[in-house]
Amino acid sequence: MNAQVLRSLYGEGLPDALAGVRIRSVNLNWRGPTVRLRIDLPGFPRTPPAEWGDADTVQCQLEFLAVEPIAVAEWEPPVVGDVRMVRAGDAGARRMRVEVVGRGVDLRFECYERATVRHVSAFRCGGDGGDGGPHRFVSKVDSRLYTFLPATDEKTFYEH
């Protein structure tokens, strides 16, 4: 859902797979129940907005609703892996299976058939792969509230 924000940035260059992405965080919330992944997208837009300056990485959250069941077999950041989403069950089930697997991560769950893209930002990735520098958010609300990633206990950012 709402992938148009990414299409507006990437155009025809929108990655069609989430392979080899840096998975920054996993947020599990009992409300919904919901899973949110904060990831760095593969590739950078060919023609990024001018206000992004020297940014070289795009980051976003993927939100998955109605998660059940869930299995976390491994989480040892820093993590690079693949996010795979495939339809689960018959066409009327409106469910999908999500697998987040790679070096240091093994997370699997089923959820509602669509993911929501949230908190899209651009930043310059540190030499150590860090994302602690300034972020330029696409959303006008996010850009007014944040210039850096908020602490992980900031509910309006990590929980909604």
URNOR-V355039 format. One record per backbone hydrogen bond with DSSP energy under -1.0 kcal/mol. NH is the residue of the N-H (numbers start at 1). CO is the residue of the C=O. E is the energy in kcal/mol with one decimal. If there is no record, write none. Layout:
# URNOR-V355039
NH:CO:E
NH:CO:E
This chain:
# URNOR-V355039
5:2:-1.2
7:3:-2.3
8:4:-2.5
10:6:-2.9
11:7:-2.7
13:10:-2.3
14:11:-1.1
21:81:-2.5
23:79:-1.9
24:38:-2.9
25:38:-1.3
27:36:-2.8
29:34:-2.7
34:29:-2.6
35:64:-2.1
36:27:-2.4
37:62:-2.3
38:25:-2.4
39:60:-2.7
40:22:-2.2
41:58:-2.9
52:49:-1.8
53:50:-1.8
55:52:-2.1
56:123:-2.0
57:123:-1.8
59:121:-3.0
60:39:-2.3
61:118:-3.1
62:37:-2.6
63:116:-2.9
64:35:-2.9
67:33:-2.3
68:110:-2.4
71:108:-2.8
73:106:-2.8
74:106:-1.3
76:104:-2.9
81:21:-2.6
82:101:-3.1
83:18:-2.7
84:99:-3.0
86:97:-2.3
88:95:-2.3
93:90:-1.8
96:111:-2.3
97:86:-3.6
98:109:-3.3
99:84:-2.4
100:107:-3.3
101:82:-1.9
102:105:-2.0
105:102:-1.7
106:74:-2.3
107:100:-2.5
108:71:-2.5
109:98:-2.2
110:69:-1.4
111:96:-2.2
112:65:-2.8
113:94:-1.7
116:63:-2.3
117:1:-1.1
118:61:-2.7
121:59:-2.8
122:136:-1.6
123:57:-2.1
126:130:-2.4
129:126:-2.3
135:147:-3.4
136:122:-2.7
138:120:-2.7
143:139:-2.6
144:140:-1.4
145:141:-1.9
146:142:-3.0
154:151:-2.2
155:153:-1.2
157:154:-1.1
158:154:-2.4
159:155:-2.4
160:155:-1.8
